[in-house]
């Protein structure tokens, strides 16, 4: 069960971390905006002068926590694949 729970935890974390719609509806304070909202605001600020470097840095910062969670939980997935591949 550990590999299945680990995969479900990864999917749940990625889904809630990348959620754009619900925080965009609920949060109106500038200090509480999430990274997907800030990335969208950076991209739509000014089509002629927006800085793609800032957008790429924000995207990199939004990806790092997902990578860390995956690296922490991937050992359970590898153990499950190894257990399933051995005939006993």
N, C-alpha and C positions, 0 to 999 in steps of 0.2 A: 504493500500500500504506500510505502514511502515515496517511490518514484512518481506515482500518480498524484499524490498530495503535493509534491515538490513542483510538478508541472502546473498544477492548478494554482499554486501560490505565485509562480512566475507570471502566468497569464492574468491573474487578478491584479497583481502589482502593476504590470505594464498597462492594463486597461485603466486602472484608477490614476496612474501617473500621467498618462497621455490624455485624460479626459478634458475636453474643451467645452462641450456644450453646457453641462451643469454649472461649473464655476463661472462661465460667462453670463449665465442667467442670474446667479445668486450674488456674486461678488461685485460690489460697485466701488469699494475703497481701493485706491491706487496702490496702497502698501500691501494688500492681500492678494493681488493677482497672481495666478499660477504661471509657470513657464510657457505652456502652450498659448496662453492668452497674450503674454508679452511678445512671443515670437510673431504671432499674428499682427499685433499692433506695430511691431517694427517693420514688417513687410508691407503693411498698408499705410504707413505714415505719409510718405511722399514718393510717388512712383518715379519721379525724375532724380531724386537725390538720396534715396535710402541706401544705407551702407550694408552691403552683403557680408562684410566681415563680421559685423555685430550679429547678424542673423546666424551665421555659421557658428560663432562662439556660443550663442544661446542654445543652438541645437546640440552642440557638443556637451554643454553643461546639463542638458536635459537627458542625454543618453547615458552619462556616467553612472547614475544610480541604478539604472536598469541593468547595466553590465555587471555592477557589483552584486546585485541580487542574483543574477544568473550564475555568476562564478561561485557564489556561496551555496546555491542549491543544485548546481550541476553534478556534484558528487553523488547525490541521491539518484539522479537520472542514470549516470554511468553504472552505478551499482545495480540498478534494476535491469539495465540492458545486459550486463554481465551475468546476472542470475538467470535471466531468461534464455541465454544462449547456451548454457551448460546442460547437457543431458545427464540425468542423474539416476 
